[in-house]
Amino acid sequence: MSSIMAPEVPGAALDAFLRDVAPRTAERRPWTPADGPMPALYISHGAPPLFDDPHWIDQLFTWAQRLPVPRSILIVSAHWESAPISLSATGAATPLVYDFGGFAARYYNERYETPDASALARQVAAVLPDTEPVHIHPRRGLDHGAWVPLKVLYPDADIPVLQLSLPTNAPDKLLDLGRRLRQLRSEGVLVIGSGFMTHGLQFATREMFFFNQVPGWSTDFDAWAADALARGDVDALANFRRAPGMPYAHPTVEHFTPLFVTLGAATDPEAPALTVIDDFQFGFAKRSLQVA
C-alpha cells in the first residue's frame, strides 16, 4: 500500500516541489520597515512525511509567498525543551538534528544550510533580561520541528535562523517570553512557534496514519481552539488542559504550548488570530495561524 506514511518513492513530493515550484521564491520581496512588524506564526510542523504530502507542501509554500521575506527567523519547537533559555548554534551551515526514527534513509541526509546567525543571537539576548542569560549552544542545530517546515517555507535556506528552546510549558511564562520577543518583529525577524494543534500519538491508529481518519478528540479540541483563537480568548487557551478532547489531543503538551510564544509576540495577544491552515493529517489537526 502506497501512502504518505509508506510512499513508493520517499521524498518524491519534495523533489518535485524543489524542481518545479521552489524557484518561485524569486517572486518574493524582502521585508522593509515600511511593511511594519513581521507577523508571528504558529505552525503545525509535521515530520518527514510532510515531504511526501504535496498538498501540505503547497499550503506552507503558498503561505510564505504572501509574506515579505524576513531578515531572520527565530523559531521555538516542541522538540527542544530546555531551561534556562538556550539558542541553537549560530554558525553557518550547522548540521541538523535528526530527532526521529523509522523513516526512509534519505531523511537522515537532508540538509538546510542557513547563513551565520550571530547578529540574530545578539538581538535575542538584547530583549531578554540580564537576570536570564541566554546560553548559546556550540553545536546544536535545528531539529525537525524547525527544519522540516522551513525547508518548504524558505527552501533557499538563505535566511539566518536560530532555534530558541522551550523553557517551560506554563502559558503565562511563555506569553511573557513572547512579549519580550515582540520588538524583534519590528526589526524584520519572523517569530515562529512550531508544534501541532493536536498530537495524540499514543492514541493514534492505523486508520489515522493510512487513511487520515479523524477521531472525535482531535476534532473536538481543534474546534475549541479555533473558537478561542477567533475570539482572542487567551485565558481560555491558557486553560487548555480542561478543553474538549483532552488529554487525548495532547497526552504531553509541548506541541500546543509554543502557541503561547506566538500569541505573546502579537501586538495585541487578544486580537483574533488569522487561521491559514485548518485541515487534518494522520487524524491530527494541522491548524496553523498568524498574528499581527
N, C-alpha and C positions, 0 to 999 in steps of 0.2 A: 504494500500500500504506500503510495506516494502522498505525502502531506508536508506541511511546513515543519512538522516535527521529524519527518523521515523523508527528506527530499531526494529525488533521483540524483540530482547534481547539487551538492551543498554549496550555497552561496551564489547560485545561478542568477537569482533576482538582483543581488548586489552587483554582480559583474555587469549585468545588462544596464543597471542604473548608472554605474560609473562610466560605462561606454557611451550610453545614449542620452542620458538626462543630466548628469552632473556637470557637463560643460556649460549648462545654462547659468551656472553661478556667475558667469561673465556679465549677466544682465543686472546683477545686484549693484547697489551703490553704497559706498561707505557711510557710516554714521558721521554726522557733524553736530556740533552743539545746537544748531538751528532746529534739529529734529526734536529737541527736548530729551528727557531721560530715556534710555533704552527701557523696554518693558522688562518685567521679571517673569520667568516661566516656571511652571510645574509640568514635568514630563513623565508619563508612564513609559519607562525606558526599554523594556524588553531585554532579551539576552541574544545570543547568536541567532535564534530562529527569526528575529526581525529581518535578518539579511536574506531570508527565504520567503519573505512576505512582500510582494510588490505593492500591495495596497498600503501597508503601513509605511513603507519607504516613501511612497508618493505623498502620504499625509504629512510626514515630517519635512520632506524637502519643500513642498508647496508652502508650508508654514514659514520656513526660513526665507523663501523667496519674497515674502511680503514684508520682511523686516529689513531695516538698514543693517549693513554688516557691522558688527560691534568691533571696537578696538581690541577687546579682550573678553574672555569668558571665565567666570567663576562658577563652579558647579559643586553642589552638595549632593552626594549619592548615598542611597540607603546602604551601600556595601562598604562604607568606611565609617564605623562608629568608633570614635576615639576622642578622649578628653585628656588633657586640655586641648584646645583647638589646634589642629595641625594643617599644614598645607603640603600638597604634593611637591615633588622636586621641581625646581624652576628651570633646569637646564633644557636646552633644545633637544628634541628627539629622545626624550626619556622613555625607556622601554615600558610597555603597557603591563598591567596586571591582568592575568587570565584567570579570574576567580570564578570558574565554573567547571563542570565536569560532564562527560558523557556526550560531547558534541563531536562533529567531524574534525579531523586533524587540522584542516585549513584554518579553523578559527583560533588556533593557538599560535598561528603565524601572522595574524593580521597586524598591520602597523597603522599608527596615527601619529606621525612625527611633527609635532607642533613647534613653533619658534620659542626662543627663550622667553620666560615669563617673569623675570626678576623685577621688572617695573610694576607688574601687577601685584607681586608679593609685597612690595613696598606700599602700594596703595591700600591693600587689605590691612596691613599692620597699622597704617596711619589712622584707620577708622575704628580700630578696636582699642579698648582701654589699656593703659600701661600695666594695670593690675592683672591683665590676661594676656601675657606674652604668647605670640604665635610661634609654634615650633615648625620650622621648615624641614620636611623630611628629605634626607640627602639623596635617596634612591627611589622612593615610591612613585610609580607612575599612575596614570589614570586607570581606574578599574572599569569593569564592563558597564556599570551604571552611568559612566561618563562617556567612554569612547565609543560604545555601540551607537547611541543616538547621535553623537556628534559627528560620527563618520558619515551619517546621512544628512544631517542638518548643514554641516560645513565640510563637505568632502575634500576640499583642497588642503585642509589641515594647515592653513596659513595664518591662523589667528592664535595668539598666545592664550593658553588655557591652564588654569590651576584648579585642582580639586581641594575643597575645604572639607575637613572631617565633620561628621555629625556628632557633636559633643554630648548630646542628651536627647531624650525623646519627650521632654517636657514642653508642651506647646508654648507656655509663657516665655520660657528662656529662648526658644527658637524664634519666636516673634521678635524678641528683643535683639537677637543676633541679626535677624533680617533688617530691623530698623537701623542698626549700625552700618549695614552694608548698603543701605538705600542710596546714600550720596554717590556711591560708585557708579550708579546708573547714569548720573549726570556727567560722568567722565567717559561715557561710551562703553561701560562694562555691562555685559549681559549676565545677569544673575539667574541661575537655574537650580531649582530643587528637582532631583531625579529620584523617582520611586515607582509606585504602581498603585492606581486608585483602589484596586482590590488585589490581594496577593495571598490567598489561602492555599498555598502549595500543599500543605499537609492534608487538605481535603479534596485535592484535585483527583479527577477520574480520567480513565482512558477516553471517555466520550468528550470530556472537556478538551483534552490535548489534541485529539484527532478530528473531532467534529465541531469544535467550538460550542459545545453545549453549555449554556449559561445557567448556573444554579441560582436558586432564589436568593441565597445570601449575598451573591455578587450583585444582582440587580437591585436588591433592597438597599444595600449600603451605597451603591452608586447613585441611586435616585435620591437618597437622603443627602448625600454630599452635593449633588447638583443643585438641589433646592437651597441648601445653606449657602453655597457659593454664589448663586444668583441673587440672594438677598444680602450678601455681605455679612452673614452672621458668624463672625469669628468665634464668639462664645459657644455657639452650638458646635462648631467644628472642633473646638478645643475639648469638648465633651464627647469625643468620638468613641470612646470605649463603651458608651451606652447606646450607640447608634444601631439601627436595624441591621441585621446581618452579622453583627459581632457575636463572638470572637472569630467566626469562620472567615470573615473577609480579611482579617488581619490577626492571625494567631500570635504573631510578633508584629510590632507596629512601625518598624523602621522604614517601610515602604510608603507609609502615609505621612509620617511626621516631617519629611523635607518640605511638604506643603507649607508649613508654618514659616519657614525661612522665606519662601516666595511671598507669602502674604505680608510678612513683616517688612519686606523690601518695597512693598507697594507705597505709592504716595499717600493713599488712603486705604489701609487694610480692610476697612468696612465697605468699600465700594464693590459693586458686583464684579465678579471675575468674568472674563471672556473665555468660554469653553471653545477650544479649537478642534479637539478630537473627542468623540463621545461614544465610540463603539467598543466591541469586546474582541479579545483574542485569547484562546485557550480557556474561555469561560471567565476571564478576568476583565475588569473594566479598565480600558485604556484612557479614561478621561484625562485630558491634558489641557492646560489653560495658560492664559497670560493675564497679567495685571499691569496697570499703568502707574 
